[in-house]
């Protein structure tokens, strides 16, 4: 006997689709690496892709910092997600500008541009929606880049993209 449908219509990704992202991404990455090729093939492109991904994560940390500074009531909800993005930046070889122990107000004044803090909406819902949009765009870009990078970097990008998709869910639906 099937369960009756939920009385509340859900928007955004379902838990099943989020769980399906990781295996699908790993399946795609199985064809990207060529361990038998010459040692130097594709390295500059992979290095550029890794550096770009690290910069993107650092920019996302700055965006989190701007929202936390402008909307202090969201700090408890956003800090764990921000710390995860800092770990992503470090895993990708970045992290010079992003540190998990830096206070959001100090890092916003030191590293974020005035337009970044001015772009934070005046209410919590819109601020969360803006972060969710940034996370989704970045996760989509990383998922598209999987085919053009070697296996290990592709696996890392797939993992970070999947985490970004979860962040989108937590920012839009979750009660983190």
NORSUL-V745725 format. One record per run of one state. SS is the DSSP state (hx for helix, st for strand, lp for the rest). FROM is the first residue (numbers start at 1). TO is the last residue. Records with the same first field share a line. If there is no record, write none. Layout:
BEGIN
SS->FROM-TO + FROM-TO
END
This chain:
BEGIN
lp->1-14 + 30-42 + 71-71 + 92-103 + 112-113 + 119-123 + 149-150 + 173-176
hx->15-29 + 43-70 + 72-91 + 104-111 + 114-118 + 124-148 + 151-172
END
